[in-house]
């Protein structure tokens, strides 16, 4: 079977957004405590941050971090996480039925983002709190000096303002599980009032309104429509959240999860543009896909019983396999393909909890299988995203019908003359020969071709065997003139890199 792909660097979609390769840190399970932050660990630095985790985060290539939630933010008091650690109150976290020590708060997070060299993306609590608390946090974080709260930040050790540019107006408030769950009308009005007030302090902020928690919500699309009717001229983004897992052993549909992500994004963009048209606005609302990943929600461990409020319990510590990594690579293809409107995204989460990085509290940190397609895409997707329309065989799925066996996207960086091609073979059983025509006047040479796949799709990485699953060289890639040929193994994600002029 052959799939044909024509690549022309003139057929552009949009620049690769620097915020597309973000991640997410929530006070959920062991993401923060014994994940990012463990002062008694042998690798801990002077701030209590695990150096082994920081090294992996830098290798992963994330560029933004959304914080502090997630469900956690909807009953969080940001003031609890500032000032001397010994004086901070211990609270009950209602979202994950845990005890929160507040040993890690706003200052620690900002110190960590500096160490990791990533941009912060802050969420405000619009569940149990509202406009005033959001304004207080903004004043504390971003006003240089001369006010009660900015001077308090300085007294707490941060002379310079944090200058956080991107802010989420709450989290998943369409969900009945959310503390402070609201109707679209209630949330839309509160988000608009909060956005308007925050812009009185700084009109240049970038604000994200809550979209639906998933496209399966009964209120999906009507929620976006009503929320944006209130907030359209006040916000820059509407959020999307989506998680994927195989259902009833249906691997073929799982490998085609990007089909659902494509439809989700297209539906949200269409809804936003409809609201803009009704308002006669020339503004375009972008998408912040600020929660996405593979998450086996069907096997989510039950939260602790009502009588127990443990500290950093083990919640959703998935052990990802090769199939999961291939799907993550496919979802990255979908996000890149929508770079004209998806200009921010966050892989949820970063450490331990549905994460590409795992830690042992008594030992090492290691990359999960999903680490590798993310790291390679984040490192090599540069310049302009190119529009590709692969042709070739179809593969049958129970959930989406027949879909193209091969999905693909490419990026072209004019500055370096480099082309990166990202390929997904969705067929769980059949290899596909990819025939790639490189429509450029420049002579290209092959830099490398790496694939994530294996004969056992259930293979995983562990603390004992952290490199069992790694990207492997693709054998026998043939480049003759402007035509490249390679075999995409069944259930595989592949990156092929070309350079100009060699």
N, C-alpha and C positions, 0 to 999 in steps of 0.2 A: 504494500500500500504506500502511496506517495501523497504527501501534502506539499503544495506549492505556495511559496511566500515571496511576494515582491516587496522589496525595501527601497524606498526612495526618500532621501533626506529632505526633499522639498515638500513632502506630504506631512506637514506638522500638525499636531493637535494643540500643544501648549508647552511652555517650559516645564521642566521637572521642578515641582515646588520643593523648596528646602524643608518644608514642614511635613512632607508626605511620609517620612520615615520616623515618626514620633512613637512614643510608647506611653505607658500609663502606670503610675504608682498610686496605689490606694492603701489605706490602713485596713487591709483585709488579710486575714491569715498571717502568713509569714513574709509578706512582701516587704514590709519595712523592717520589722524586728526579726533579727537573724537572717534577713535578706540584705537590704542596703546597710542596715545599722546594727552593729553588734560590738559594743565597746570592749567586751572581754575576749573577742576572737583574736588569734595570733596575728592575723593580717590587718587588724584595725589600725587606722591612722589616728592622729591626735584628736580628730572629731568623732571617732567611733565608727567611721565608715569602713566597710570591708574593702581592702585594696584588691582582693582577688575578684570581687564583683565589679568594682570600678574598671578593672582591666578588661573584663568581658564586655561591659557596657560600651567601652570605647571601641572594641573590636566589632561589636554589633552594629555600630554606626548610627545609633538613634540621634535625632537632632532636637526633638522637643519632648518634654515630659509633662503630661497632664496630672494634676494633683489637687486635693487629697482624695478625690473620689469623683465618680462612683457613688454607690449607695451610701457610703460612709459620710459623705459631705452633708447629707440632708438632715442630720441632727448634730453636726459638728460646730463647736464654738472655737473659732480660730484663736481667740485670746488665751485659751487654755494652753497653747503650745508656744508661748513666748515668755521671756523672763527666765530667771534662774531655774534650772531643771528641778531642783529640790523643792521649789515652791509651787510647782505646777500641780493642778488637781488631777486626781484619777477619776475617770468618768466611765459610764456604761455606754458602749457602742451598740445601739439598737439594730443597726443594719446587719451586723455579723455576730450578734450576741456574744460580744467579747468585752474584756476590760481594757480600756485605753489609758496608758500611763502618761501620755503626752510628753514622753522623753524626747520624741522626735516631733518637731513642729516646724513653723514657718522658717525660722532662722536656719535650722538644720537642713531643711529642704533646699534653701537657697545656697547654702554652703556646698551641699552635695551637687547641685546643678553646676556650680562653678568648677568643682573638682572633675565632674564628668564632661564639662564643656558642652552643655545642652541648654536650650531655651526653656524657661518655665512657662507652663500654661495653667492658670489658677482657676479653680471652681469655687463659686460662692454658694452658701447655703440659702436656698430659697424654699426649703422644706419647712423647717421650724422657725426660720428667721426671715429677714427681708431686706428692705432698702437700706435702713440705717446701718445694719451690720456689714452690708456690702460696701457702703461708703466708708465706714470705719476701717475696714481691711484695706481698701484702696488708699486711703490717706496714710495709714501706717506704712504700707509697702512702697508707695510711689512718690509721696510729697517729700521734697528735699529736707526741709526743716522749718521751724518756726510755728508749728502747730502742736497741740497736745500729743497727738498720736505719732506724728513724725519725730518729735523730740523723744518720745518714749522708745521708738525704734533705735534712735541714736544711743540712748541710755542703755539699751539692751545689746549694744555692741556693733550695730551696723550703721556707720556714719553715712555711707552713700545709700541712696534709695535703691530698692530692688528693681525698679523700672520694668515691671511685668506688663507686657503688651497685650497678651491674649487672655481673655476671661470667659469662662463658661457660666452662664446664668442658670445655675442649678444643674440637676442631673435626673434624667428619666422620670420626670414628675407625672408622666402619663401612666406610670405603673402603679397598680394598687398595693404592691409590696413596698413602695417608697414611703418613708416617713414624710408626711406632709403632702401626700398624693393630691393632685388637683385636676380639675377639668381643664380643657383647653382654654376656655374663656378666663378661668381664674388665673391659670399660669400665664397666659398671654398678656393679661393686664399687668400682673406683677412684674413680669420680665420687661415689659415696656417701661414701666415706672422706674425700675431699677436701672435699666440702660440709660434712660434720659438723665437720671440723677448722676450716674457715674460719668457721663459725658460732660456734665457741668464742671467736674474736676479735671477731666482730660478728654477732649473731643477726639483724640487720635487713637483711643483704645480700639482693639479688635474684639468684638463681642460675639458669643455663640449662643443662640437660642436652642433650647432642648427640642429635638425632633422626637419621633417615636422611638420607644425602647427596642422595637424590632418591627419588621414589615408584617409580622403575623398578628400584631395587635389589632383588635377589632376597630380601633379608632384611627388606624394608620391612614395617612393622607388627609383625612378630615382634621386630625390634630395639627398637622403642618399648616394646613390652609388657615385654620383659625388663629393659631399662634402667630403666623406671619402677617395676618391681617392687622394684628395689634403692633407688631414689632418691625415690620419690613424696613422702614426708613431708619431704624435705630440699631439694627444688628448687621453683622457682616456674614455670618454663617448660620446654617441650620445643621444640627448634628444628626448623624446616623449611627446606629449600633447594630451589629450583627455577629452572631456566633454560629459555627457550623460543626456538625458531627454526623457520622454515618448512622442512619436509622435502619434497624433490623438487618444489619450486615450489608446494606446496599452501598458497596464500595464505588460502583460506577457513578451514582448520583453524588456521592461525597466528593469524588474527584472533579465533578462539574459544579462545585459550589459557587464558582465565579459567575456562573450563569445567573444565579439568584442575586449576587451582589450587583451585577450589571443592571438587572431589572430594578432593584431597590434604588440605586443611584438615579437611574433614568426617571423613575416615578417621583422621587423627591424633587429633582430638578424641574420636572414638568409642573409639579404642584407649585413650587416657588415662582416659576415664571408666569403661571396663571395668576397668582396673587399680584405679581408686579404689573401684569397687563391690566388687571382690574383697577389698580391704583394709578395707572398711567405713569408708571415710574420707569425710568431708563436704567435704574440700578439693577445689578444682578447679585443675587444671594449665592454664595458659594457653600460647599458642603464640607463640614468637619466630620470625617468618619472616625470619631474619636474613641470608639471601642470596636475592635474586630479581632477575631482569632478563631481557632478551633477550640471548642469548650464542650466537654462531655457532660452537659447539664443533666442528662438522664441518669448519670451516676454521681451527681453532686452529693457529697456527704452531708448528712443532716447536721444542722447547727447544734451546738451544745444544748443539753436540756435546760429547761427554764430555771433550774436551781443552780446552774453552773455558768459563771462568766469568766472563762479562762483568758489568759493573755496570749495573744498571737497563736491561736489554735491552728492546726493543719487543716486548711480548707482548699479544695480544688487544686491540689498539687498533682496536676496531670503529668504522666510520663508519656511523652510524645514519641510516636513511631515514624517510620518512613512515609507512610501514607499521609499522616498529618503534615509532615514537612512539605510534601508535594502540593497539598491543598493550600498551605500558607503561601507557597510560591505562586500558585495560580491566582490567589486573591490579590497578591501584589501586582500581577499583570492587569487585573481588573481596575485596581486603583490608578495605576499609571495610565491606562487607557482613558480614564476620565479626568486627566489632569487639568482640563480646561475648567472644570467646576469643583473637583475634589482637590482643594489646595492645602488641606491639613488632614492628618490621619494619625491614629494612636493604636499600636498593637497593645492589646490588653492581656495580661499585665507584663511587668518587666522582670520580676524575680519571684520564683517559687509558685506564685498563684497563676495558673494557666499561662506559664511564662517560658520564654526561650532560655532562661538561665535558672539553674537550680543550685541550692546550697545545702550543705550539711552543717548544722550549728556547731558540731564538734570537728568538722573537717573542711573539705574543699568545696569550691564552686565549679560547675561544669556547664558546658553548652548542651542544650537539648537539640534534637534533630531539627526543630523549626528555626533554630538560630541561624543555620547556614544559608537558606535561600534569602532570608531577610538581610543578613550581613552582606551577601554578594550583591543584592539589588541596591541596597543603600550605598554601597561603595562605588558601583559602576553605572548606575542610572544617572546620567549627566546630560545637560544641554536641553535639547528639544525631544519631546515624546513624538514618535512617528506613528502615523495611521497605517495599520496592516490589516489585510483581509485574507487570511489563509483560506485556501481551497483544498479539498481533498476528502478523505473518508469521514463518515459519521460514526458515532458510537451511541448505542442505545442506553438510556437511563430511565429508571422507573419514575423519577420525580420530574424530570425536565423534558422527557421525550428524547428524540434524536438531537444530539449536539455535535458540533465539529470536534473531531478527535484531537486536533491540534489547535491550541490557542496560543497567541503570540502578541508581543509588543516589542518595540525597539526604541532606543534613544540614540540621538546623534549629537555629539559635542563638537561644535565648529572649532572651538579654541584648540582642542587637542587632536582633532581629526579622528575621533574614536567612535565606533559604532558598537553598541551593546544590544544583543538580541536575546530576548527572554522567551522560552518555549515551554509549553506544557503539553504532554501527551496524556489525555484524559482516559484513554482506553485502558482498562485494568488488565487486559490480556494480550493485546497485540502491539508489536513495535510498528513505528511508522517511519518511512524514509522521508526526511525533510529536504526539499529542494528549494534553496534560497537564492533568488536573483537580486544582486546588489546593484540597484539603479543609481549609480553615481559615476561622475566623470573621473573620480580619483581612483587610483589603484589601491586596493585594500589587501592587507595581509592578515593572516590568522594570528591572534595573540594567544588565546586559550579557549578551550571549551570544557566546561565542567557540568556534571549532572548529579542530581540527588535521586537515587532510586535503589533498588535491590531486589534480589529474588525473594526475600522475606520482608513483606511490607510492614510487618509488626516488629521489626528490629528497632531497638532503642539505644540511647546513651544512658549511662549510669555513672555514679561516682567512681566505681571501680573500672569502668570501661567508657571513659568520656569521649573517645574517638572511634567508637564502633561504627557510627554513621557519620561520614564526612563526604563532602563533594568529591567525586572521582573524575579523572580525565575521560573525555569522550574519545574512544579510539576511532581511527580512520576517518577523520574529517577531511574531506577533499575540497580544495579550493582551486578551481580552474577558471582563470579569467575573472569574470564577475558572477560566477555561479558557485555556490557552496552546497555540498551534500553531506548529510550526517544522519545517523540512525537515532531516533528517539525511542528509547526502550519503553515498554509498557509501564504506565503509572510512573511517569518521570517528570521532573522539572529540570530545565537545562539553561545555562547561560553560555552564549558564544560571543566572544569579543574580537573585534577587528580593529586594526589601526590603518592609517592612511600613509601611503608613500613608500613602504618598504620594498 
